[in-house]
């Protein structure tokens, strides 16, 4: 019996064994990946034409299902058009549970064993009006989601961002500009979403594509955004506004932030609608599981994000939120993009040559921008010799308020780690350990490093720590005016699994400033970015390439202090921080 057991075991692993069936070769195969065909109804909803729009959605959904679609998504407010009023929603355009007028869509989902997502104006049982989206599945109505962002007619959504389990992966809904800040998609990610579906009504060039790519990349999820086309006359205002929505993009992005599909009606002649199809393949190990192997999910440290829960930078925020900030004013910030040399002297020469005689208050270098040689933090006055002394002298000579880079820190009795290095005049250098671990070195879980300069509160973060979307929100809620990022995420020395494409990283950096702060960043792949924010929008973004001279940018702290961030419900905080309440009442 023992010999038979050995032979049986060998049959599983050996290609050819006498007496073994060929069907027993190799380890047992796991379940196959799941492929979903998704249809985006890039349509032109007619204003205030409820029955006509439902008929159009039904016709397009029927066509999409007949061509093999598993999931069909219509735009935001697909049943009503965009420029509606509260009176219209209450009297004729609003739909409430059980959404009887959408019975044709319910029947389509059942007949084709698929899913239909449609944006609508909702009238709730308590009389509140919501900009909403509903999902019908093969057997029943599955979920409603309500937009958190408010227009003149709708209340802010009050529902959690729960997932909808399907045989094609877990999906969740978010509506249009609710993607602008990172919070809601992050919450769905923590619940286990695979595919985020976003009915949208977002025209004009405001960087939507960068936002959606970033949300995919930072969370490791697919984003499917269904936009609309056409024109509307908004008579709610005097004089009326004319909306040309033909540049509103529909888009599908993969978990690496790569664009699988994009379409704008203006790119066809004449502009017109279209059913767009995208095929996504969900790894079998993700189906039915909350696990997500994306670095920024695996290595989260919620204890570092507690500032998210304070009551600052939102409507009704107390005066104490700004009482301890430095007086508003301009700080001149510079960032140098270069590939650091192993030779510290070469790095110094390169920086001095490109710096020239220009005056700056703050300078950001790429990761390991001074030297790659390790620092022993226990060594007495380690900064009093070698390259560190010369750089400290440079800070003093050039009148810098702050210089930011990273170093290889080799603490006694602990694993080596890459830590932030902060150089300031007349102060010893500071080494700031990483917040998040990376599989080889542990993170500290500490709060981000804040520094008050004469006219700005700034935060210094590594590129690794900054890719966690909660960090952006926590910094904004802490009153930060500018974020300084020393990065190596696009460098070849970063493992491929964790490496960011240069273009994707630049896009994400700019999107992160949606939270309402300026940014100066440099990556050791030889590129960087300076962003001047107007509060929660980009005034200008300067891309930096290797070998370019320094481009100083005066950044005013006053505009960014007008930001207004998301308001959280207890279930939001529980998802983000693991707690329903807040122990943090104001910014530190």
N, C-alpha and C positions, 0 to 999 in steps of 0.2 A: 504493500500500500504506500509505503514511504517513497519507493522508486517511482511509482505511478504519479505521485504528487509532484515529484521533481520534474518528470517529463511534462506533466500538464502545465507546470509553471513555465518551463522553457518554451512551450508552444505559444505562449502569449508574446514573448519577446524576440524569439529567434526567427529569422526569415525562413529558413528551410531546416526542418528537423524530420528525419524519417518517422513516419507514423503520424505526423501532424497534418491536419487539414490546412489548406491555404487560407481558409477563412479565419484562421486563428493567428495570422501574422500581425505583429505590431500591437501597441497598447490599444485598448478599446477606444473607439472614436467618441468624442464628446458631441453634444447636441450641435446642430448646424447654426450658423448665424442667421438672424432673421432679417429679411428684406421687406421694406415697406415702400410702396409707390404712393407718393403724396401729390395731390393736385391742388394748385393754388388758383383760385378763381379771380384773376385780375380783371375785375368788372367795373362798370360805371353805374353805381346805384343812383336812381332818380330821386330827386329831393321830394320828400313827403309823399312818395308813391308806394305805400306799404304793400298792397296786394301785387302790384306790378313787379316790385323787387323780389318778393318771395317767389313769384312765378319764374323770374329770371334765374334766381339761385337754384331752384329745383331743376330747371332745364339744364343748367350748366353742370350741376352735381350728377344728374343722370348720365350726361355725356362722359363725365370723368370716370364714373364707376364702370360704364360700358367699355372704357379703354384701360381697365385694370387698376384703377386707383383703389387704395385701401383707406386712405384718409383724405377728406376733401375740406378745404378751408376757404371761407369767404372773408371779405374785408371787415374792418370795424364799421359799425352802423350800416351794414350792408342792406338792412331792411328799410332804412329811412333816408339815407343820405346824411350829409354832415351838418348842414346849417339849420338845425331844428331848434324849437323852443320848448320850454317846460309846458306851456299851454298845449302845444301840439301833441306832446308825448302823453299828457294826461287825457286828452280828448279823443285821440284817434291813432297815434303812432306807437304808443307803448304796448308792450307785451308782458304779461305776467304768467307765473306758473299756473297751469302746466304748458304754457306756450302753444295753445290749441291751433293758432294760425300756422304754426310751423309743422303741423302734422304731415304734410308731404315730405318734409326732410326726415322726419322720424321714420316714415315708411321706407324711404330710400335707403337709409342706413340699415334697417332690418332686412330689406330684400337683398341687399348686396353684401351683407355681413361686414359692413364697414363703419366708418365714423365720419360725422359731419360737424364742423365747427362753424358757427355763424355769429357775426356781431350784430347787436340790436340795441334798441332803447327799451329798458326794462322798467316796469312799474311794480314795485314791491308791495307786499301785503300791508305794510304800514304806511303806504302812500309815498315813500321815498322813490326818487327816480335815479336810475343808474345807467351809465354807459357800460354795457355788459356783453359777454359772449357766452354761448351755450354749446355744449357738446352732446350729440346724440350718438348712441352706439347700436350694435346689432340687436340688442334686446330692449333698450330703454333709454330714457333721458339720463345722462350721466352726471353732468356738472354745470354750474353756472359760475362765471368769474366776473367780478365787477372792477372796473377801472378805478385805480386810486386817484389819478389825476382828475381835476375838476374843470368843467366848462361852466358857462352861465346857467345851464339847466340841470346838471346832474350832481348828486352827492358823491362824496369820496367812497370808494369801495370798502366793504367791511368784512370780506371773506378771506380766509387763509389761502395760500397758494399751494393747495393740495394737488397730488398727482392723480391721474386716471390710469389705472393699470389696463393694458391692452396686450394682445398677443403680438403686437408690433413694437413693444417697449412701453415704458411709462411716459405719458405725455402730460403736459400742464399748459395752462393758458395764461398769457399776459397780453395786455392790450396796448398797442401803439407806443406812446411816449412813456408808458410805465417801464420801458426798457432803458430810459435815459440814464437813470442811476442804477447801481449794481444790485440793490437790495432784493428786489422781488424775484429775479431769476436766481439769485444766490439761494434764497430760501427754498425755491422749488428744487434746486440742485441738491440741497441737503436732505430733502425728502426723497430723492432718488430719481429725479426726472431724467429721461433719455432725450426726448424731443420736446423743445419749447415751441409752441405754436402761438403766433402773434398776429391776430387780425389788426390791420393798421389803416390809418387814414392820414398819412404823413407825406406831404409833398414839400417841394422846396429843397434846396441843397443845404442841409444842416448836419452833414456828417453821419446820416443814419447808418450807412453801410459800415463805417468804422465802429459804431456802437454795437451793431449786431455781431460783427466779427469778433469784437472784444468779448462780448458776453459768452459767445461760444468757446473761445480759447481759454478764458479764465475759469470756466466751469467744466469744460470737457463735455459739452452737450451740443446737439444739433439745434439750430435756430431756423424756423420756417416762418417767414414774415409775408403775409398776403396783403398787398396794398391795393389801391384803386386807381382809376384814371377818370378823365372827364373834366367838366367844368361846372361850377355852381355860382349862383348869384346869392350872396348872403345879405338878405334884406333886414336882418336884425339890427343893422347899423345904418346911420345916416351920415354921409351917403353910403349906399351898399358897397360891400367888398365883392370883387370878382376873383374867384379862385380858379386858377389853371392847375389842375392836379395831374397833368400828364407826365410830370417828372417824378412822381412818387414811385420809388422802387419796391418791387417784390424781390425777395432774396432768400436763398437757402445757404446756410454755412455749416461746415462740419466741426467736430470737436477740436480741431487744430486752428479754427478760424479761417479756413480756406473757403472761398466762394464756390459753391457747386452750381448755382443758378442765380441770375439776376436779370431783371427786365424792367424797362420804363416805356410807357406807351409813346412818349415823344420820339423814341428811336425808330418807330415805324412811320410810314407815310401812306395814308394819313394815320394819325394816332388812333389806336384801337385796343380793344381788350383781347385777352387770350387766356386759355387754360394752360397753365405751366405745370410741367411734370418733373418731379425729382425723385430719384431712388436713393434711399438711405439704407445702409446695412448696419444693424445693431448687433454687436457681439453677443453671442448666446449667453455669456456669463453675466451680462447686464440685465437680461430679461427677468423681471420679477424680483430684482434685488436692488437694495438702496445703495450698494457699494459703487464707488466711482474712484478709479485709480489715478485721476488727475492730481498732480502734485499739490495744487492749491486747495484741494479738498482733503487729501490724505494727511497733510501736515498742518492743518488748521490749529490755531491756539486761541480759542474764544476768550480766555482771560486777558488777552492783549487788546481786545476790541471793546472793552466795557464802556468806553466813552460814547459808543453808539447809543447807549440807553439814556444819556443825559437829556435834559429838556432844552438844550441850546440850539440856535440856528434853525428854528422852526417858528411858525406863527405863535405869538404870545410868549416868546422866550424871555426869561427874566433879565434885568439889567446886569446882574452879576456875571452873566456869560461873557461880557466884554470889559468888565471893570478892571481886570488885571492884565489886559493886553497892552503891548507897547503902543505909544501914540502912533496914529496912522501917518504914513509918509512913504517916500520912495527909497528902495534899496536896489542898488545896481548889482545885477547877478550875471555871472558868466559861466559857461560850460565849455570844456575843451574835449573834443572827440579825437582820440588817437588809440592806436594799438600799443599798449605799454611794452616796453622792452624789458628783458630780464636785467638789463644794466641800469642801475638807478641814475647814474650820471647822464646817460642818454635821455632818460625821461625828463630830467631837470633841464637839460639843454633844449629839448623839444618844447617844453612848456614855456620857458623864458622867451624863446624865439617867436612863438605864436602869440604870446601875451603882449609883447611889445611894451609900449608905455601907457597903455589904456588903463584907466582907473576902474576898479570894481570893488565892491564890498564883500561879495561872496563868490567863491570859485568852486566848481564841482569838477572833479576828475573821474575818469572811469575807474572801475574796480582794479585794485593793485596798481594804481596810477603812479605811485612813487617807486615801489620796489616789490619784488616777489619774495625776497628773503624773509624768513619768519621772525617774528617779534616774540621775545620772552617777557611777558608782562611782569614777572616777579623780579627780573633783573633791575637793580637800582639804577635809576636814571637812564633807562635804555635809550631814551630819545636824545641823550646828550652826546651821541656819537654817530658816526656813519651818516647815511643819507638823511636820517630823521632830523639831525641837528641842522643841516643845511636848509631843509624845507621849513623848519620852524623859524629860522632866520629870515627866509624869504617872506613868510607871512608878516613878520614884524616890519621888514624893509618896505613892503609894498602896501602897508596899511590895510591889510585884509581884516575883515571882522570874523570870517570863518572860511576854512578850506575843508572839503569833504572828499574822502576816498575810502578805500578798504585796504586792509593788510592781512597777511597770513599770521594769525596769532597761534603760538604754541605754548599754552599754559602747562605748567608742571603737573604731571599726574592726570592730565585730561587729554581728550582727543583734539588734534589741531582743528582750527575753525577759521573762517574768514569773517573778520569783524570790521565794523566801521572805524575809521580813524578821523577824529575831529581835531583840527589845529586852529587855535585862536591866539591872538596876541597876549603876551604876558601871562599865559596859563599853560600848565603841563598838558601834553596831548591826552586825549581821552580815547579809550578803546571801548566800543559798544558792541556787545555780543549779539548774534543774530536772534531774532524773535522766533523764527520757525526752523525746525530741523529739516534735514534733507536726505535722510536715510543713512548717512554716515556720521553726521554730527548732530547732537540734540540742539533744540532751540531753547531759549530761556522763557518764552511766553511773557516777557516783560512788555510794558506799554511802549509805544514808539517814542523815540528820543525827540524832545522839543527844546528849542533854543530861542530865547528872547533876545533879539537884536534891537538896536535903537528904534527902528521903525517897522519891525515885522516880527511875528512869531513864525519860525521856520521849523521844519522837521527834516531830519537826516535819516534816510532809509537806504538799505541795500536794494539792488534790483530784485533779488530773491524775495525779500520781505514785501516789496511793493506790489508783486504780482497777486497777492492775496486781496481780493476786492474789498474785504471788510476793512483793510488798513486805510484805504482812501476815505471811507465814511468816518472812521474813528478819528482820523486827522482833521477832517473838516469840522467834526463835532467838538474837537479840542481847540478850535479857534486858529488853526494854522493858516497863515497867509501864503506861504510858499513851501513846496516840497522839493527836497534836494536828493536826487537819486544817483548813486554810484553803482553801476551795474556791470555784470558780465554775462547776462542771460543770452545774448546773441553770439557770444564768443565760442570759438571752437573748443576751448577747454571745458565748457559746460557739457555734460553728458547729453547725447542726442535726444534722449527721452524728455529732458527738461529744457532743451534749447529752444529759444524763440527765433522765428524768422525776423530779420531786421525790420522789414516793412510792417509786420504784425506788431512788433514791439513798439515802434513809433506810434502806430495807430492807437494801441492800448494806452500809452502814456498820455496822449492827447485826450482820449475819452475819459481817463481818470480825473482830469481837471474839470469835468462836468460837475463834480462835487463842490466846486467853488474855491479853487486855489490856483496860484501860479505854479509853474514847474520848471526846474532845470535838471536835465538828466544827461548822463554820458555813459556809454557802454564800451567795454574794452574790445569790441569788434571794430571800433573806429567810427562810431556815429553817435549822435546825441540829438537833443531837442530842447528848445526853450519855448515855453508857452506863457503868453500873457493872457490872463483871464479877466473877463469883465464882470464876474460875479458867479455866473453858472454857464457862461458861453465863452468861446475863444475869440479874443480880439486879434491876436496874431500868433502863429506858430512858426518858429524858425528851425528848419532841419539843419543839423550840423554834420559835416563830413570830415573825414580824416584830413589833416594837413591844412585845414582852413584856419585863418587867424581868429583870434578871440572876437566874439560878437557880444559886447556888453548890452544888457537890456534893463532899463530902469523899470522896476515893478512897484506899483503903488498898492499898498495894503488896503486902502479905503474901498475900492470897488468890490473886492472879494468878501468884505465883511457885510455885504448885502445879501449873501446867499440864503436860500430857504430850502432846507432838506426835507426828506420824507418824515412823516409822522407815523410812529409805529404803534401797532396794537399789541396787547400782551402776547398773543400767539406768534407775532413776528419776532419779538425779542426772545421768546422761548426757542424758536428755531435758530436764530443767529447766535445767541449767547448762552443758551441753556437755562435761561431764567425768564420768568414772566414779568418780573419787576425790575426796578433799577435801584442800585445802591449809589449811583452817580447822579448828582443833582445839577451839577454845573461843570463847565470846562475847568481843567486843572490850571 
